[in-house]
Structure formats: C-alpha cells, structure tokens
Amino acid sequence: MLEEQYDVVIVGAGPAGATCAMALEHTGLRVAVVDKDDFPRDKICGDFIAGKGVRELVAVKPELKERLAKFPRKVINTKTHFYVNDLEALDFNWVLKSYTIKRMDFDHELVQVMVQLPHVSFFPKQRVKNVRLTADGVIVETLGKRLKGKIVVGADGAHSQVAKHLADFKVDKNHYGGSVRAYFSNVKNISPEINEVYLHRDVIPGYFWLFPVSPTEANVGVGMHSTYITKEKINLKERFYEFIENSPRLKKKLGDATLEGKLEGFGLPFFSKKHVISGERFLLLGDAASMIDPTNGEGIMPAIVSAKLAAQEIEQAFIKDDFSAQQLHNYTKALHQRYWTEMKLKGWVVKYFANQHRLINLVGWACVKSPFLKRRLQKLM
C-alpha cells in the first residue's frame, strides 16, 4: 500500500474536523481529512446550534454566515421554553441567532465548503483501523489508505480511534451520559422558533427535549447521566415513550405524530474531568476530547472552539518544527483556560444536585416568581 504524505491528517469530518481544516487555510499546510462515512450522513444529536457556536464558526469562515442564512432546511431559534416538573414554562429569550438544523444537513454543508479549499484532500468512506507514531511522524491506516503526517488531529467523535490508540482513552461512566433521539413529523402545537426542554422528576438527572426542525417536524429525545442509568437500570428507550405518554403537554404535540426512522441512542463524553487531549504529534477535538457540556449536552460549540484553538497550535508547531507533547500541551492549556472553570462547576452541579428533584422544583418555582433569578439561571444554560 502506497504511503501518502501530508502535513496534517485530520480524522473525522464533522464540525470539529471540518472547522479545523478551514482554520488552517491560511497556513499553506497540506491537510488530509478522512472519515468513515460518506456525506451527507446522519449524526445522532439534538441538532441545536447555539448562537455563540454560529458566531465562532463564522469567525473561521465568514462566507458561512450567508450560506447558513440562505440554507432552507433550518429553523431560527429565538426562545427556549423550560418546563420544571409541572410548573409554568420559564421563557428564555436569546439575543444571538441560533439554528436547529439536522446534522445530516449541517455537517454536509460544512464539508461542501471544506472540500473546495485547495489545501484539503478529503477521503470519505475510509474507516481508520490504526494510528501509530513513527520516528518522524504519525501514520493513519484505513482499510484502503496509509496517510502520513507530522501531526494527527482526532476529531472522530465519542468513539475516537485517535484517542484510543494515542491517548489510551477509556469510557468513564462517572463522566459520561446516554441519550436517545428520534424525528417526528406531523407534530402539532409547536412554534419553530421555540425549543422546549423538560426537567422533570421522571427524567433527571437529565432532561427531555423537543426541538422543532420545521413548523411540523421535531427532533425529540431524552438524556441522562450514565451513573444513574446504570444504578437504576434505566432503559432510555422505554423511558422516552413513557415520558411522552405521561405528559399531557407532549401528548397534545406528539399523540398523532409519525415517527420518522427509528429511535436511536448515542453516548456523551462529558468535560467534567480533565482528559488527555494532546500528546506527541496528536490533538483531540470536540467529542473525541470529551468536550460535551455536562449540564445541557451541548457539543457543537465546544467542538468548533477546540478546532480553532487546535489550528492555532498546529500553526505554531510547524513554525517551531516542534511536535512534542510539551509543545502541543499549549493547546490543552488554552482549552482548559477557556472552559475548565465553567465545566468543573457544571460537573459539580450535576454530581450533587441534578437528581434532587425537590430542590430543582424549588429553584424552578423561584425563577418563575423572580425575573432576576431567571436571568441568572439563563446565564448558566
């Protein structure tokens, strides 16, 4: 098998990998991007792209602002209705424009921009089977190719092969979540601009969501912390349907809706502990770096931010011709400086308070009564 030479090999073409490739455009580096799938492809997710994430993405590639604005298969989110047990909704209004776009469409749109860049070579349908260091680089072996670079970027999700081979990553259930998600059509009594979050005693520590993707379609799911799923022997798929059946509000919306496809599950590696995310000749991004927010499951914005920071460090590594663990640790420090204080607090909240439904109910009631407390809660979301 011939060995193909590049400067950087990025494994994974989702938002983290595609953004990193785009952020390296000005460097002149030759970048190979490999992905196990062809695009468009589905990615199990809540499909919500927060306004801050859109802003970070557009800062990397300004043309995406107009592309996303013109993209037809999306809804613009301006509000979140937050239901705590049986209380009236907490109504959160968002200043920045957020989107809900199916990941099949959103990821494909990013790839379409990425493949037009002259410095990028894209290899879809190439499942990685091995990643190994050599004396002068790193080799990524797929079923059909052998790619060599000075540095490898692991942007290949929660089950990252790069993290497995180079960071010895193992799932830690104390810092992990499980979720299930499905699409429904013919959904009634929804407003496309309003996302709905249900924090209820039957689904904590976690929440149930209903995110419209059109006036009559919605991404619907539930997620919980893995320790609770294991301890209480929760079947998330059963809990998903039970919660809909027992909620009068959801029954009105989903009672006559049609399930499109099937209810599917996915794992959520939380950034509630400091994981190994860099080392000799490698960096991990997004879900591969366990960058998911432990309170709300948000992963797209941290993926984009990690991609930007990684691109900055890659550029410096090539300028210095230094790909050592010590040099690339600057990326780890930058990412921790950006997120660790926030994520440590959120991890602490999840560990000690997320299953206290009486306390959560009291906080919800207080926020309904107090606009000041509601604003404080909104800042944590």
N, C-alpha and C positions, 0 to 999 in steps of 0.2 A: 504494500500500500504506500503510495507516494505521500510524502510529508509536505504540507502546505505551510508556508511561512507568513506570519503576521506579527504586528507589534502587540496587539491586544486581542485576546479571544474572550468574547462575552457569551456565556451560556445562559440562554433564556431571552426571549424577545418580547416579554410583557412590558408593562410601563417602566419598570426599573431598567431592564436591559436596553430597551429602545431609547429611553431618555439618556442613558449613559453614552450610547453610541452617538446620539445627536449632540450631546455636550462636548464630545471630543472632535467635532467637525473642524474647528479652527486650528487644531494641533498638527494636522498633517499626518497623524499616525494611521497606519493601516489596521483596520478593525474587522475581525470576523465575528459574526453573530450566528450562533447555532441554536436551534430549538427543536424539541422532539416532535412538535406538531407543525402542520401547515396552517396558514391563516387565510380566511377567518376561522377561528376556533373558539369554542366556549370556554369560559373560565368561571368556576363556581364562586360567586361573590355577591355582595349586596348591591353592586353596580353604582353606588353613590360616590361621586367625585366632589369633594368639598371645595368651596371657593378658594381656599388657600392653596389647595393642590393644583387647581387650574392656574392660579397665578404663578406658582413655582414652575409649572410646565411651560407656560408662555414665555417666561423669562429665559428659558433654554432655547426655545424655538418660537420666535414671535409670530410666524405665519400660522401657528396652530390656533391663535386667537380667532382669526377669521374662519379657519376651517371648522372649528368647533361651533362657532356661531351659526354657520350655514348648514351644519350637519343636521339632516332632517329627523333622524331616528333618536330623538332625545327629548327630555323634558327639563325645563329650568326650574330649579327648586328655590323658593323664597322663604319657606316656613317648615318647621317641624312641630307636629302635634305630639306631645309627650304625655302618655297616659300612665299614671301611677295607680296601680290597683284599680279601684272603682271611682277615683276622683275625676273631676272635670279636667279637661285637657290643659296642660301647660302649653302656651302658644309661643314658640320661639321664632322670631323674625331674623333673617340673615341678611347682612349688608352685601357681602360678596356674592356674585353669581355662582351658584353650584349647579351641577348637572347630575341627572341619572341617565346613564347610557349603558346598555347591555355590554358586558365586557367583550362579547364576540365582535361588536361594532367598534368599541373604543380602542381596543388593542390593535385591531386591524387597521384603524385609521393611523395610529402611531407607526405601525410597521410600513404603511404606504409612504409616509414621509421619510422614514429611516432608509428605505431601500433606494431612494432617489439620491442619496448622498454619495459622492464619488469615492469617499474613503472607506465605505462599508461594503463588505461582501456578506450576503445573507444566505444561510444554509438551513432551510426548513426540513422537517421530517428526518432529523438526524438525532437519534436518541444517544445520549452520552453513556458510555459504558465504563470509562476510566478517565481519571485526571491524575497526572503524576508530574513531579518535578524532575528536572534534569540539571546537569551542571550549569547550563547556560540558558535555561528557560523552563517552560511548562508545556506539557503536551496534553491535548484533549483528544481522546479517541472516541469516535462514534462507531456505529455499525458500518459506516461507509467511508469515513474520512479520518485522517490524522492531522490535526491542526496544531502548529507550534507557535507560541508567542512568548514575549518577555514577561507577560503578566496575564492572569486569567481573572475574569470577573464572574462570580457566581450570582446570577440573577434568575435562578431556575426554581424559585418557589420553595414552599414549605418542605418539600422532599428533595432538596438540592443535592445533586451529585457532587458538586464542588465542595459544599460544606461537609458532606460525608467523607470524601477522600482526603481533603486537605485540612479540615478543621475538626475532624472526628466528631461531628455533630450527632447527638442522640436526643431523642424527644424526652423532655422533662415535663411530666404531667402537671407539676406544680406551676408551670409557666406555659400552659397550653390550653386551647379551647377547642370545642367541637361545634359545628353548625350544620344545619340542613337548609336548603333553599329550593324554591320552585317558582315557575312562572305561571300566572293565571291570566286568562283572558275573560272578557265579559264581566269584569269586576264593576260593581255598582257603588254609587255614593262615595267616590273618591275625587279629589282635586289633584290634577297633575303636579301642581306647584307645591303640594304639601306631602312631606314624608311623615309616616306615622311610626312611633316607637312605643312599645307596650312593656312597661316594667311592672310585672305582676308576680304575686307570690307563687304562681304555678310555673314560672319560667326563670326565677332568679336562683343562683347568681348568673344572670344573663338577661337577654331581652328578646322579645318578638318584634319583627319589623314588617311593615308593608310600605314599599317604595314604588310609587307609580312610575312606569316607563312609557306610558301613553295615557290618554284620557280613560281607557277601558282595560289597560293591562297593568300588572304589578309584579314586582319581584317580592316574594314573601318568604320569610324564613325565621328561624329561631337559633340562638346560640347560647351556650353555657360553658362555664369553666370545666375543664376536664376532670379535675379532682372531684367535683360534685357529681358529674356524670358517672364516674366510676364508683364513688362511695354509695350513691343512692341507686345505682344500677338503672340509670335513666336510658330509655330508648327514645332518642330525639325525634325519630320519625313518628312514633306513636304520640309523643308529647305535642308535636306540631299540630296534628289533626285534632287532638283532644282540646287544645287551647282554642282553636277556631270554633269547635263545636260548643264550647262552654262560654264563649264570648258573644253576647247579643250584638255588640257593635260589629264584630268581624263577621258574624253570621249574615248580617244585612249586606255586607260588602262581598263576601265570598260564597254565600249559600248557593247561588246559581252560577257561580263562575266555573270555568273549564280549566282543568289542569293541563298545561301545555308541556309535553315531555314527561319528566318524572321528577320526583323529589330526590335531590342528590346531596351528599354530605361532603364536608371538607374540614381540614384541620387549620388551626390558627396558632402559630407560634408567637407568644407574647413577648414584648420587650419589657418584661418586669424583672429581669435579671441581666447582668452583663455577660453576653455571649461572646465567643471568639468570632470576630467578624473580619479579621485581617491576619496576615502572616506572610511568610516568604512567598513572594510572587502571586499572592491572591488577595482579593477583596470580595466580601459578600454584601449583597444589596437586598433591600425590600424584605420579602418573606423569608428568603434564604438567610438573612441576617436576623430573623425573628423580630422584625420591626413593627409588628402589629400592636396597636393601642389596646391595652388590656381591659379598658372600660367600654369602648364602643366598637372594637373590631376593625377600626379604620386602618387600612393598609396601603392605599394608593398614594396618599400624600407622603407618608414616610418613605415609600419606595422611590418617589420622584426626588425627594430631598437627598436621600442616600446616593442616588445616581449622580446628582450634581456634585456632591462632595467627593465622591469616588473619582469622577472625571478630573477634578482639580488636583487630587493627589496623584493620579496616574500621570498627568502632565508634569508635575514636579519630579516624579520618579524618573521619567525619561530625561528631563533636563539634567538631573544629577547622575543619571545612569546608575541608579541605586534602587534595587527591587527587594531589598532585605525586609525582614519582619519589622525591624526597628524603624525604617523609613516609612513603611506603609501603615505603621501604627498611628501616624498622624491622622489618617482617615478615621480610625477608631476614636481617637481623642476628639476630633471635630464633631463626629456624630453623637458622641456622648455629651459633649458640651451643648449641643443643640437640643437633645431630647431627654437625657437621663434624669434630671431633676423632676421633670414633669412625669415621666413614665414610672419612676420609683414611687412617687406619690400615688399615682393611679393604681399601681400594683398593690400598694398598701391598702388603699380603699377597697379594692376587690377582695383582698385576702381577709380583711377584718369586718367589712360592713356590707358587702354585696349580697349576703344571704340573710341579712337582718330585715325581714320584710316589714316588721312593725316600725322600725326606725325609718326605713325608706318611705313608708306611708306617712309618717310624721313630717319628714322633710318635704315630701310632695305637697302635703296639706299646707305647710308653712309657705312654700313657694307660690301656691295658688293665692294665698292671702297677702303675700308681701312681694310687690314688684322688685324691691331691692334684692331679696333672696333669690328671686327668679333670675335676675341678671347675673348674680354670682354663679348660680348653677349653670347658666348658659355658657359662661366663660370656661367651664370645666369640660364642656362637650366638644 
